[in-house]
Amino acid sequence: MLTNVPAAVNRMSRNVVVNHPNAFNCQVFRKTITRTGQVVSGMPTLGGMGVISSEDEEQFTYTWVGNGYSLQVEMFQPSAMMERGDANNGSANEFRFLIEPEEAEGMPGTFVPKKYDVMYLLLGEGPAPAKIAFEIVGVEAMLNIPPYSTRYIANRRDDLHVAAG
């Protein structure tokens, strides 16, 4: 009975994110290791030292996971305005997002964001909009009852931004 509460919160959260006027379309990419070598428990090793995490890898690529919707959900923090005075740039180092895949849970094409995934917020429409990159660095639970309602902690990745066109 008590597990119905977080399940309902997750359904409500999805509806809010998908239909919210401030939600962004997003694309999620996952780091894939391209280096070949000895594998232990599904992860490549570094010589005899043991398994290393994907953040220590030098040979990797990003593969597309899926499209979705993202809504920034932290409290407002003042930040510097852009030169034109039409938007702020956000001065915080950490951002919190609710991320929902385009497809509902259980449908083909759905996904669950994971730590170290890169999320691109799409700024505009058309074939080649500008994209702001964020890397998911943590996942936090908003309720302590499974199935957990999660939000994602992300850091901006300025080296991965994509200009329009």
N, C-alpha and C positions, 0 to 999 in steps of 0.2 A: 504494500500500500504506500509506504513512504517513498519508494522508488518512483512512484508516479509523479512526484513533485519535480525532480530534476528533469525527467523526460518531458514534462509539460513546459518547463523553463526553456529547455533546448528547442522545442518546437516554436515557442513564442519568440525566442531570440532569433531563430532563422527568419521568421516572418518580419521581424523588425529590421534586421540587417538587409534583407532582400528588397524591402519596400521603403526604406528610409531615404529621405531626399538628400542626405549628406553622405550616403554610402557611395563608394567608388567601385567600379568594375576592377577586377584584379586578375593577374595571372600568377600561378605558383609554379616554381621550378625547384627541383631537388638535385642536390649535389650527387654526382655519380663518379666514383673513383675509376680512373682509366689505367692506373699503374697495375701491372701484372706482377705476381709474386706469390709466395707461400700464403695460404689462407688458413686461418684458425677461426672457427665459429662464424664463418661468413665474412670476416674482416681480414684484409691483408696485414701481414706482419712486417716489422722492420727488423730484418735479421733475426737474431734469437732473443730480442728484447721483449717480444710479446706484441699484443694487439695495440694498434694506435687508433685514435678517433679520426673521423673524416676531416676535422678542422686542422689536423696536422699534415694532411696530404698536400703534395705539390702538383700532382697530375690528376686532374679531375675535369669534369664538364658538368653543365647544368642541363637536366632533361625536364621537359614540360610535364607537369603533373595534371594541371587542369585550370579552367577558368572559374571565377567566383566573384563574390562580393565582399567588400571589406569596409568596416566602419570603425573609425577611431573612437575609443571609449574612455579616455582618461579625462580627468578634470582639466578645465582650461588653465593654461599657464601663459602669462603675457610673453610676447616675443617681438623681435624687431620686424618692422614692416619692410616690404620690398621697395625698391627705388621708386616704382610707379605709384606706390601707395594703395595698391588694389588687393594685396594679400600679405599675410605674414608667413615667415619661412619656418617657424617652429624652432625654438632654441633648445628644446629638451634633447637629451641623449637617448632616452628610452621612450618608446611609444607603445601603447596598448591597443590592440585591434580585436574585434570579433571578425572572424573569417568564415564565410559559408560558401561551399561549392555551388556551382550553377545547378547541378542536379541534386535532388533530395536524397537523403540517406537510403541506401539499398538500391538505388538506380545505377545503371552503367554510367561511368564517367565521374562518379562521386569520389572524393578523396578526403583524407584527414591531414591537415598541415602538421608538419613535424619540426622539431628543433633543427636548425641550420638550413631550412628551406628558405628560398628567396622569393619574396612577394613583390610584384610590380604593381603599383597603383597606376591605372590608366587615366591620364589627364586629357579628356576629350574623346571624340569619336572619330571614325574613319579608319583607313587602312594602316596608318602609322602614327598613332598619337604619342605624345611625350609620356615617358614612364619614369616614376620615382621608385627606386629599389629599396627594400627593407629586408633584413635578414632576421628570421625568427631566432631569438636567443634564449627563449624560455616559454614555458606554458604554465599558467596558473589556474587553479580551480576556484570558481566563484561560489560553489556549493560543496560541502564535504560529504555528499551522499552520491553514490554511483547511480546511474551513469552521470559522470561529472560534467558540469557546464564549464567550459574552458574559454579563456581569452589568452591571446598570444602577445608576448613581450617581444618587441622588435627594435633593432637599431638600424638607422639609415645607412645604406651602402652607397656612398657618393661615387665610388669607382664603377658602379654598375648602372647608373642612370642612363636613360636613352632619350636623346633629343627627338623632337617631332620631325617627321619626314624621313 
